[in-house]
Amino acid sequence: MLTVVDVFSREALSIEVGQRLRGEYVVDVLNRLVRRRGAPRYLFADNASEFTGRLVDLWAYHHGVRIDFSRRETDG
């Protein structure tokens, strides 16, 4: 599941469900949102492969968006 939320307004901008949500699909969703609302300054994401791949990185660079990856705490 891909959930896109505006962290300021807490509005759910997109909720996408699928078996495999690859980087291409994430970029398609982000492009659709940019057309409707403009590009964000930041994209907060986990370290899943669809966000750490080259396509999302290129998308962010092209739109001037900084990606901030979440940090998971480890036990111990």
N, C-alpha and C positions, 0 to 999 in steps of 0.2 A: 504494500500500500504506500502510495506517495501522497503525503499531506503537505500542502503549502498553506502556511498561516502567516498573516501580517502580525508580527509580534507587538506592534504598537496598538493596533485596534482590536487584536485578537480575532479578526475575521478570517474564516476559512476560505481561502481563495480558490482552492482546488483540492479535491480528494479523488485520487485515481487508484483503481484496484485492478490488479492483473497478476498472472502467473509469474511473469518475468518482466520487470520494469527496467529496461536497459537505459544506458546513457542517452541514446537517440530519442527514446520516449520522454525522458526527463527534459531534454532540450526542446522538444515539441511543446510540452506543457508550459515551460518557461517562456518560449516565444509567444504563445497564445496569451499569456498573462501580460507580457510586455506590451503587446498590441493594445490590450484593454486598459492597462494602468500605468505603463511606463516601467522602466527598469529600476530595481531596488538598488540601494547602495551596498547592502550586504546580503549574503545568502548564508544562513546558518544551516549546516548539514551534518549528518553523522558520517562516519568513515566508510559507508557502504560503497561497493565497487561502482555503482552507477553515478556516484558523486565524485569519486576520486579518479575517474577516467579522464582521458584527454578531451573528449567532446564537451563535457560540462566545463572543464577548465578553459577551453577555447571560447565557449559561449560567454563565460564570465569576463574574460579578457576583452572580447569584442564589445560587450555592453558596459565595461568599466565597473564591474561588480566584484567586490571582494568576498571570497568564500572563507567563512570561519567554521572550521570543523570542530565538532564537540569532542571533548576529551572524556574518555571513560576512566573512572577510578578503578584501580585494581585492588583486590582483596590482599590483606597482609600488612 
